[in-house]
Amino acid sequence: MAPRPSAAPSPQGPSGRLIGKPVAARAADPQATATLPATPTTGERRETRGPALPRRLGVYEVCGELARGGMGVVLRARHPKLGRDVAIKLLRPDACEEDDVARERFLREARATARLRHPGIVAIHDIGTDASGRDYLVMDLVRGPDLKTLLAREPLGPRRAAALLQKVCEAVAHAHEHGILHRDLKPANVLVDERSGEPLLTDFGLAKTVGRQTATDSGRFARGAAARDASGVEPSLTQDGDVMGTPLYMAPEQVDPARGPVSPKTDVWALGVVLYECLTGRTPFARETVWDIFRAILDEHPEPPRSLCPEVPEELEAIVLRCLEKHPLGRYRSARALAKDLERFLAGGQPLAQPHRAPRPRRRRGSPLLLLALLATLGVLLASPSARARLRRAARA
């Protein structure tokens, strides 16, 4: 059973994230409006008007607003000498002044992402503070929708979904191999370039930096690491028992820390949820309240994708269900291993994951002792004179 959460509700961070102690059972939108836009670099968003925007941030000329949330705003800007368009994520002044943890997470996103160089990860170019004390990040401007928007428009076919997720897995694997867990993988944090169709991973605001691991490591990261690594990035701003993530995409060990530490296999679970959603149009543990979602994640098995969408190949269903094993040991050992199994599927080979088989109904067999008892009772009845007389009369009739 799921652990009973604290009575005090947790604050929600970007895109319905839960940040803090376990939430109380209550009706809530698991993908609530973002407090900071989750896809800060997409160039597809319609520019909006709000409070007066700064005309310049550092060397960048501000061209307009892309999105606005409770903790800040995302701007479209240009480097005047290079002629390059960028996206700038700008914190609200009061967010910088009142919430040191929010500010540190904002800066941690910059430090973590700056360590990564991968074509499937949105790059950060600069970080700074404006004259009023607001922190900002300068990032790639990706022109195109996020995966959440794409899924709302049209379903993805099995091969397209597998190909897209295979590339996302490669980006996640790159982060893991540099000691960074994302911890908030979901469609809203995957941008799809409108020209190339390539996915790009973004929003490392909940990332956790741990010891550097190799691609062949089983993914056993140290629990509660608190020392800085060689890069100077603070591994954790949370305490034991904290719940962090977006409910629909959280792994059992995120919901209930007693089940073990977060690890690369935590991100593998979330990748499985995203692939499930790409194939079926829904998440595997969608429920009405956050508490019901948590209980389902901990105690219930997901409905097999083929039962919702019969055109999903058995091999791809097997890959999804292996990602969603409750115990981390049952999942892929790494995001790289998951990427390779998706690659095998796309090449027409046999994935390592075994196809799902519905349990066969057990045939009920009579108990030998019960059968002997029935025969003994029948023998006693037939041995009585009255019973024999009734049988003779029945035979003559």
N, C-alpha and C positions, 0 to 999 in steps of 0.2 A: 504494500500500500504506500501511497505517496505520503511524505512527511507532512504533518500539519504545519501550515505556515504561520508566521507571526501575525498578530492582529493588526499591526500597523501596515498600511499599504506602502509600497515602495514608489519612489518617483520614477517616472518614465522618461527615458532619454530618447535619442533620435530613433525615428521609425518604430515607435512602440517598444523600444528597448526597456528592459527592467534593469535597474541599477540599484543594488542595495540588498536588504534582507528579503527572504521569501515573501511573496505578496499574499494578502488575505484572499479568501474565496469571495469573488465579486464579479459582477458582469463588467466586462471590459473588452475593448477592441484590441485584439492581439497585434494589430498592425495600425495602431493609432497614428494620428497626424504627427509628423516629425517635429521635434523641437529644434533640430538643425537639419536642413534638407539632406537626405541620405545619398542623393546622386548629385553632388555639387558640381560635377564637371560636364554634365550633359548640355549640349548646345541646343537641344530641341525645345526646352521649356520656353514658354512665352514670357517675355520680359514684363515685369510688373512695376507699378509705381508705389512708392512708400515714402518714408522720411527722406530728407535730402541725403543724397549719396556723396561720399567724398569724391572729389574730382581726380585725385591721384593717390595712390598707395605706393610709396617708394618710387621706383622709376616707372611704375605702370599707370597708364591712363585708364580710368574707369569709363566704360562705355555704356553700361546699363546693368540692370538687376535680372538675375536668372530665377532665383527662388528665395523665399524668406521663411524662417522658422522661429520658434520661441527663443532660441539661443543665439541666433545670428542670421546672416544673409549671405547669399552667394552671388558674386558679381562677375560679369564678363568684362575683361580688361585687355589691354594691348601694351606690349613692349614697344615704345615708339621707335627705337633704333633698329630692333630686329624685325619689327612688323609682325610679331607673332601674337595671336590671340591666346589668352589664358583664362582660367577660372580662378577666382579668389574667394576663399571661404573666410568671412570676417565675423568675429565674435561681437556680441553686443557689449557695450561698455559695462553695464551692470553685471553681466555674466562674468566678466574678468574681475570685477571688484568684489562680488558677493560669493562666488563659488570657486574656491581655489582648486577643488578636485576637478570640476568641469574644465577649468583652464588648463590644468596639468594634463588631463586626458587629451585635450585639443593639441597641446604641444607634443604629447607622446605620439599622437598619430603622425605628426610631421617627422619626428625622430625615427620612428619605426619604418615608415614608408621610404624615407630618404636612404635607408640601407639597402633597399631592394632595387634591382635593375632587371626588369623583365618586360617583354613586349605585351604581356597580358595583365600588367598592373599599372594603374594610372600613376604617373610620376609626379613628384613634388619638386618644384624648382627653387622655391624660396620660402622664407618665413620672416615675419617682421612684426613690428608694433607701430601703429600710427601715432599721430601727435596727441590723440586723446587717450592713449593707453590700450587701444584695442589690438588684440593679436590677430594675425591673418596668415593664411597659407596660400601660396601660389601653386596652382596645379595645371596639368594638361586640361585643355578644353576638348572634350569628346563630343562630337556632333552625332547625336543619335539617342534613341530611347534607352531606358534601363530595361532589364529583363522583365520586371514586374509589369511595366507598361506594355511590353511586347506580348506577354502572355494574356493580358486583358483584351488585346486586339484579335488574336488568333492562336489556336493551339499549335504546338510544335509537333511535327511528326517524329516518330521514334529515332530515325537516323539523325535528323537535325538536332534533336535534343541531346543525343549521345555525343555528337560531334562538338556541340557548343560546350557541354559540361566537361568533355575531355580536355578542352583548352583551359577552362577555369581550374580544373584539377591541377594542371601543370603550373599555373600561377600560384595556387595554394601550396603546392609542393615546394616551389621555389622559396616561398616565405618560410615554410617549416624548416627547410634546409639552412636558413639563416636565423633559426631560433625564434621565429615569430608565429604565434597562433593568432588567427583572425578573430574567432569567437563570435562573429556576427554575420556569418555567410547567409545570404538570402537574395532573392531576385532583385530587390531594390538596390543592392550593392554590386550588381553586375551591369555594366554599361555595354551596349552593343553599337559599335561604330556603324553609322549609316552607309558609309562607302564600302568598307571591306567586309562588314558583317562579323568582324572579330569581337569576341567579348573581352572586356577589361574589368579587372577587379578593383574596387575602390573602398573607401571608408574603413580605415584601420583604427577608428576611435576607441574600440574595445580591445584592441590587440594586446596580447600579453607576450612580453619578451622573456625567453627562458634560455637555457644553455643551447649553444649551437649544436645541431644534430646532423648526421649524415643521412643521405637518402636511403641507406640500408638499415638504419636504426629502426628498432621496433616501435619507436615513438614513446618510450617511457621517459617522460620529462619529470624533472624534480618537482615535488609538491611544495607549493608555497615559497618558491625561491625569492629571496628578498635582496640579495646582494646585486650590485650592478655588474654587468658583464663588461668585456673589454671595450665595448663601444660607448659605455657610459649611459645606456638606456635603462631606466628604472623598470625592472621586470613586472612589478605588481603594485597597484594602488588599492587593492582590495584586501579584505580580511577573510579568514576561513569562514565559510558559511554564507558568503555573499552570493547573490544570484545576479548574473549579468548576462544579457542577451535579449533576443526577440523570442517570445514564448513559443511560437509555432515552429521554430527552427532549432530549439535548444535540445541538447542531448540529455539523457538521464543524469549523467554526472554533473551537468550544469544545474539541473533542477534540484537535485539532492546531492550536495557535496560529500555526504557520507558514502556515496557509491564510488568515490575515487577522485583523483585529481583530473583536471582538464588536460588534454594531450592532443597530439595531431589527430587522434581518432575521434575527438570531439568535433573537429572540423569535417572529418569524413562523414559523420552522421548528418551534419547540416547539408553537405553536398548531396547526400542521398535524399534528403527532404526536398531539395531544389529539383533534383532529377525527377522525383515522384510527381512534383507539381507540374513540371514541364510535360510529362507524359499523360497525366490524368486531369489537369486543370484544377486540382485541389491539393491541399496539404494532407498528410496522412493522419494527423491528430487534431484536426479542426474541431473545436467545441465552442460552446457559448461563453464560457468564462475562462479566465486564466487558470483558476484552480482546476477546472475540468480538463483543460489542456495538459497541465502538469500531471494529473492523475493518469491520463491516457498515455502520456509519454513513458511513465514509470511502469504501468501495469498492463497495458493493452497492446495487442499485436496489430500492426497496420493491415488494412485490407489489401490483398495483393493487387497490384496495378492492373493486371489482366482482367480482374473481375469488374473493374470500372471501365477499362478500355481494351477490348479483346484484341485489337491490332498490335498491342505491345508484344514484341517477341519474348518468348520464354527466357532466353538468355539475358535480355536487358532487364526483365523483371527480377531475375536472380541477382543481378548486380545491385539493383536498388535495395532489395531486401537484405542483402548482406551488409550494406551500409547501415541499415536500421536495426541491427542486432542490439538488444538491450545492453549486453555486456560488451565493453570495448574489445575484449579478446576475440569476439565473434566477428568483428568488422575487419575491413582491410587494414593491414598493418600501417599503411601510410597513404597519403593523397597520391603519391607517385604510383603505388600499386594499383589504386583505383583507376588512375589515368591509363595505365597499361592494359587493364582488363577492358576498359571502354575501347581502347585502340584495337584489341583483339576482336571485339564484337564488330567494330566498323570494318575490319579487314575480312570478315566472314569466318573467323576462327571461333574456337570454343573458349569462352571465358572460364576463369578458374572458379567463379561462383557456380554453385550447383542449382539447377532449376528448382523452383518451388513446387512441392507436391503437397496437395491437400491431404490431411490425414485420412486414411481409409477407416470407415466405420467398423468397429470391432463387432464380430459375430458373437452373439450371446450363446454361451454354452451352458447346458444344465449342469448343476452340481451333482457329482456321483453320489454324494451322501443323500441329497434330496431324492434322487431317483430310487435309491435303495429303500428310503423311508416310504415312498409311494407304493413300491412293490410289496413291502411288508404289510402295509395297511390293507392293500387289496387282498393279500393272502388270508389275513385274519377274517375279513368280511366273507370271503367265499367259503371259509371253513365252517361257518355257522350254519345249523340246520335250516333256519328261516331263509337265509340267503339262497341255499341250494333249492329250496321249495319254490321260491320266486323265479329262479332261473328255469325250472322245469315247466312252470305254468306259462312263462313267456315263450318257451319253445313250442308248446302245444297250440298256442293261440294263432 
